[in-house]
Amino acid sequence: MEPFSQPYETDDSYTVRAIKRVAAPPPHIFHRDYVRKYRPVVLTGLFDSTPLRAMDTLDAAARGLSAIPIEVAPSYIAAITSGTPIGPRTVSLGEYLAVIRGGSFVPRLARSFPLRPSCAP
């Protein structure tokens, strides 16, 4: 039986399935076996031979990637209470990680990016 088909019960009264872990297959196999079948998978080893592999903690990521801009989704509650306009905003990854470390409200990353042609079916 495949790992992701072995359910286990949680305290929240729903079933969570373990997600299969595989070494990154070629793109056409990944698309055929996982994307088109809506099957979740964790790809392993993607960054083993790159400098990104050394960034395996929040501190390491903050040091190495802090200047990268990311888009965060709007906070509707903050917009209502402060009267500021609603809309995605760009912050540096370093700023975002500082908010996470602070334990306060964490803005969601925006998910409205277009698919790259290489990722599209």
Residue, then its C-alpha position, 0 to 999 in steps of 0.5 A: m500500500e502506498p504511504f499516502s493511502q494509509p489514513y490515520e485519524t486526528d482529534d478533529s474528526y477528519t482523516v489525514r493521509a500521509i503524503k508520499r515522499v519521492a525523489a524528484p521525477p522528470p517534469h512529464i512524469f510528475h505532471r502525469d502521475y501527480v498533478r493530473k491525478y491531484r495526488p499530493v507528493v513531497l519531492t525530496g532532494l530538489f536542492d541538495s546540490t545547490p546553495l539553498r540546501a544550507m538554508d534549512t532554518l528560518d535564521a539561515a533563510a533570513r540571512g541568505l534570502s532576506a532581500i527577496p521581495i514577496e507579495v502578501a495578501p491583504s489583511y481585511i481586519a486591519a484594513i477595516t480597523s485602520g481605514t487603509p486600502i485593501g490590496p496585496r503588498t510587497v515586503s521583503l522575505g526578511e520582514y516577513l520572517a521577522v513577523i513570523r518570529g515575533g509570533s504576532f498575526v502572520p500575513r498570508l502569502a498571496r496566491s494569485f500568481p499566474l502559472r509559468p508555461s513550464c508548469a501548466p498542463 
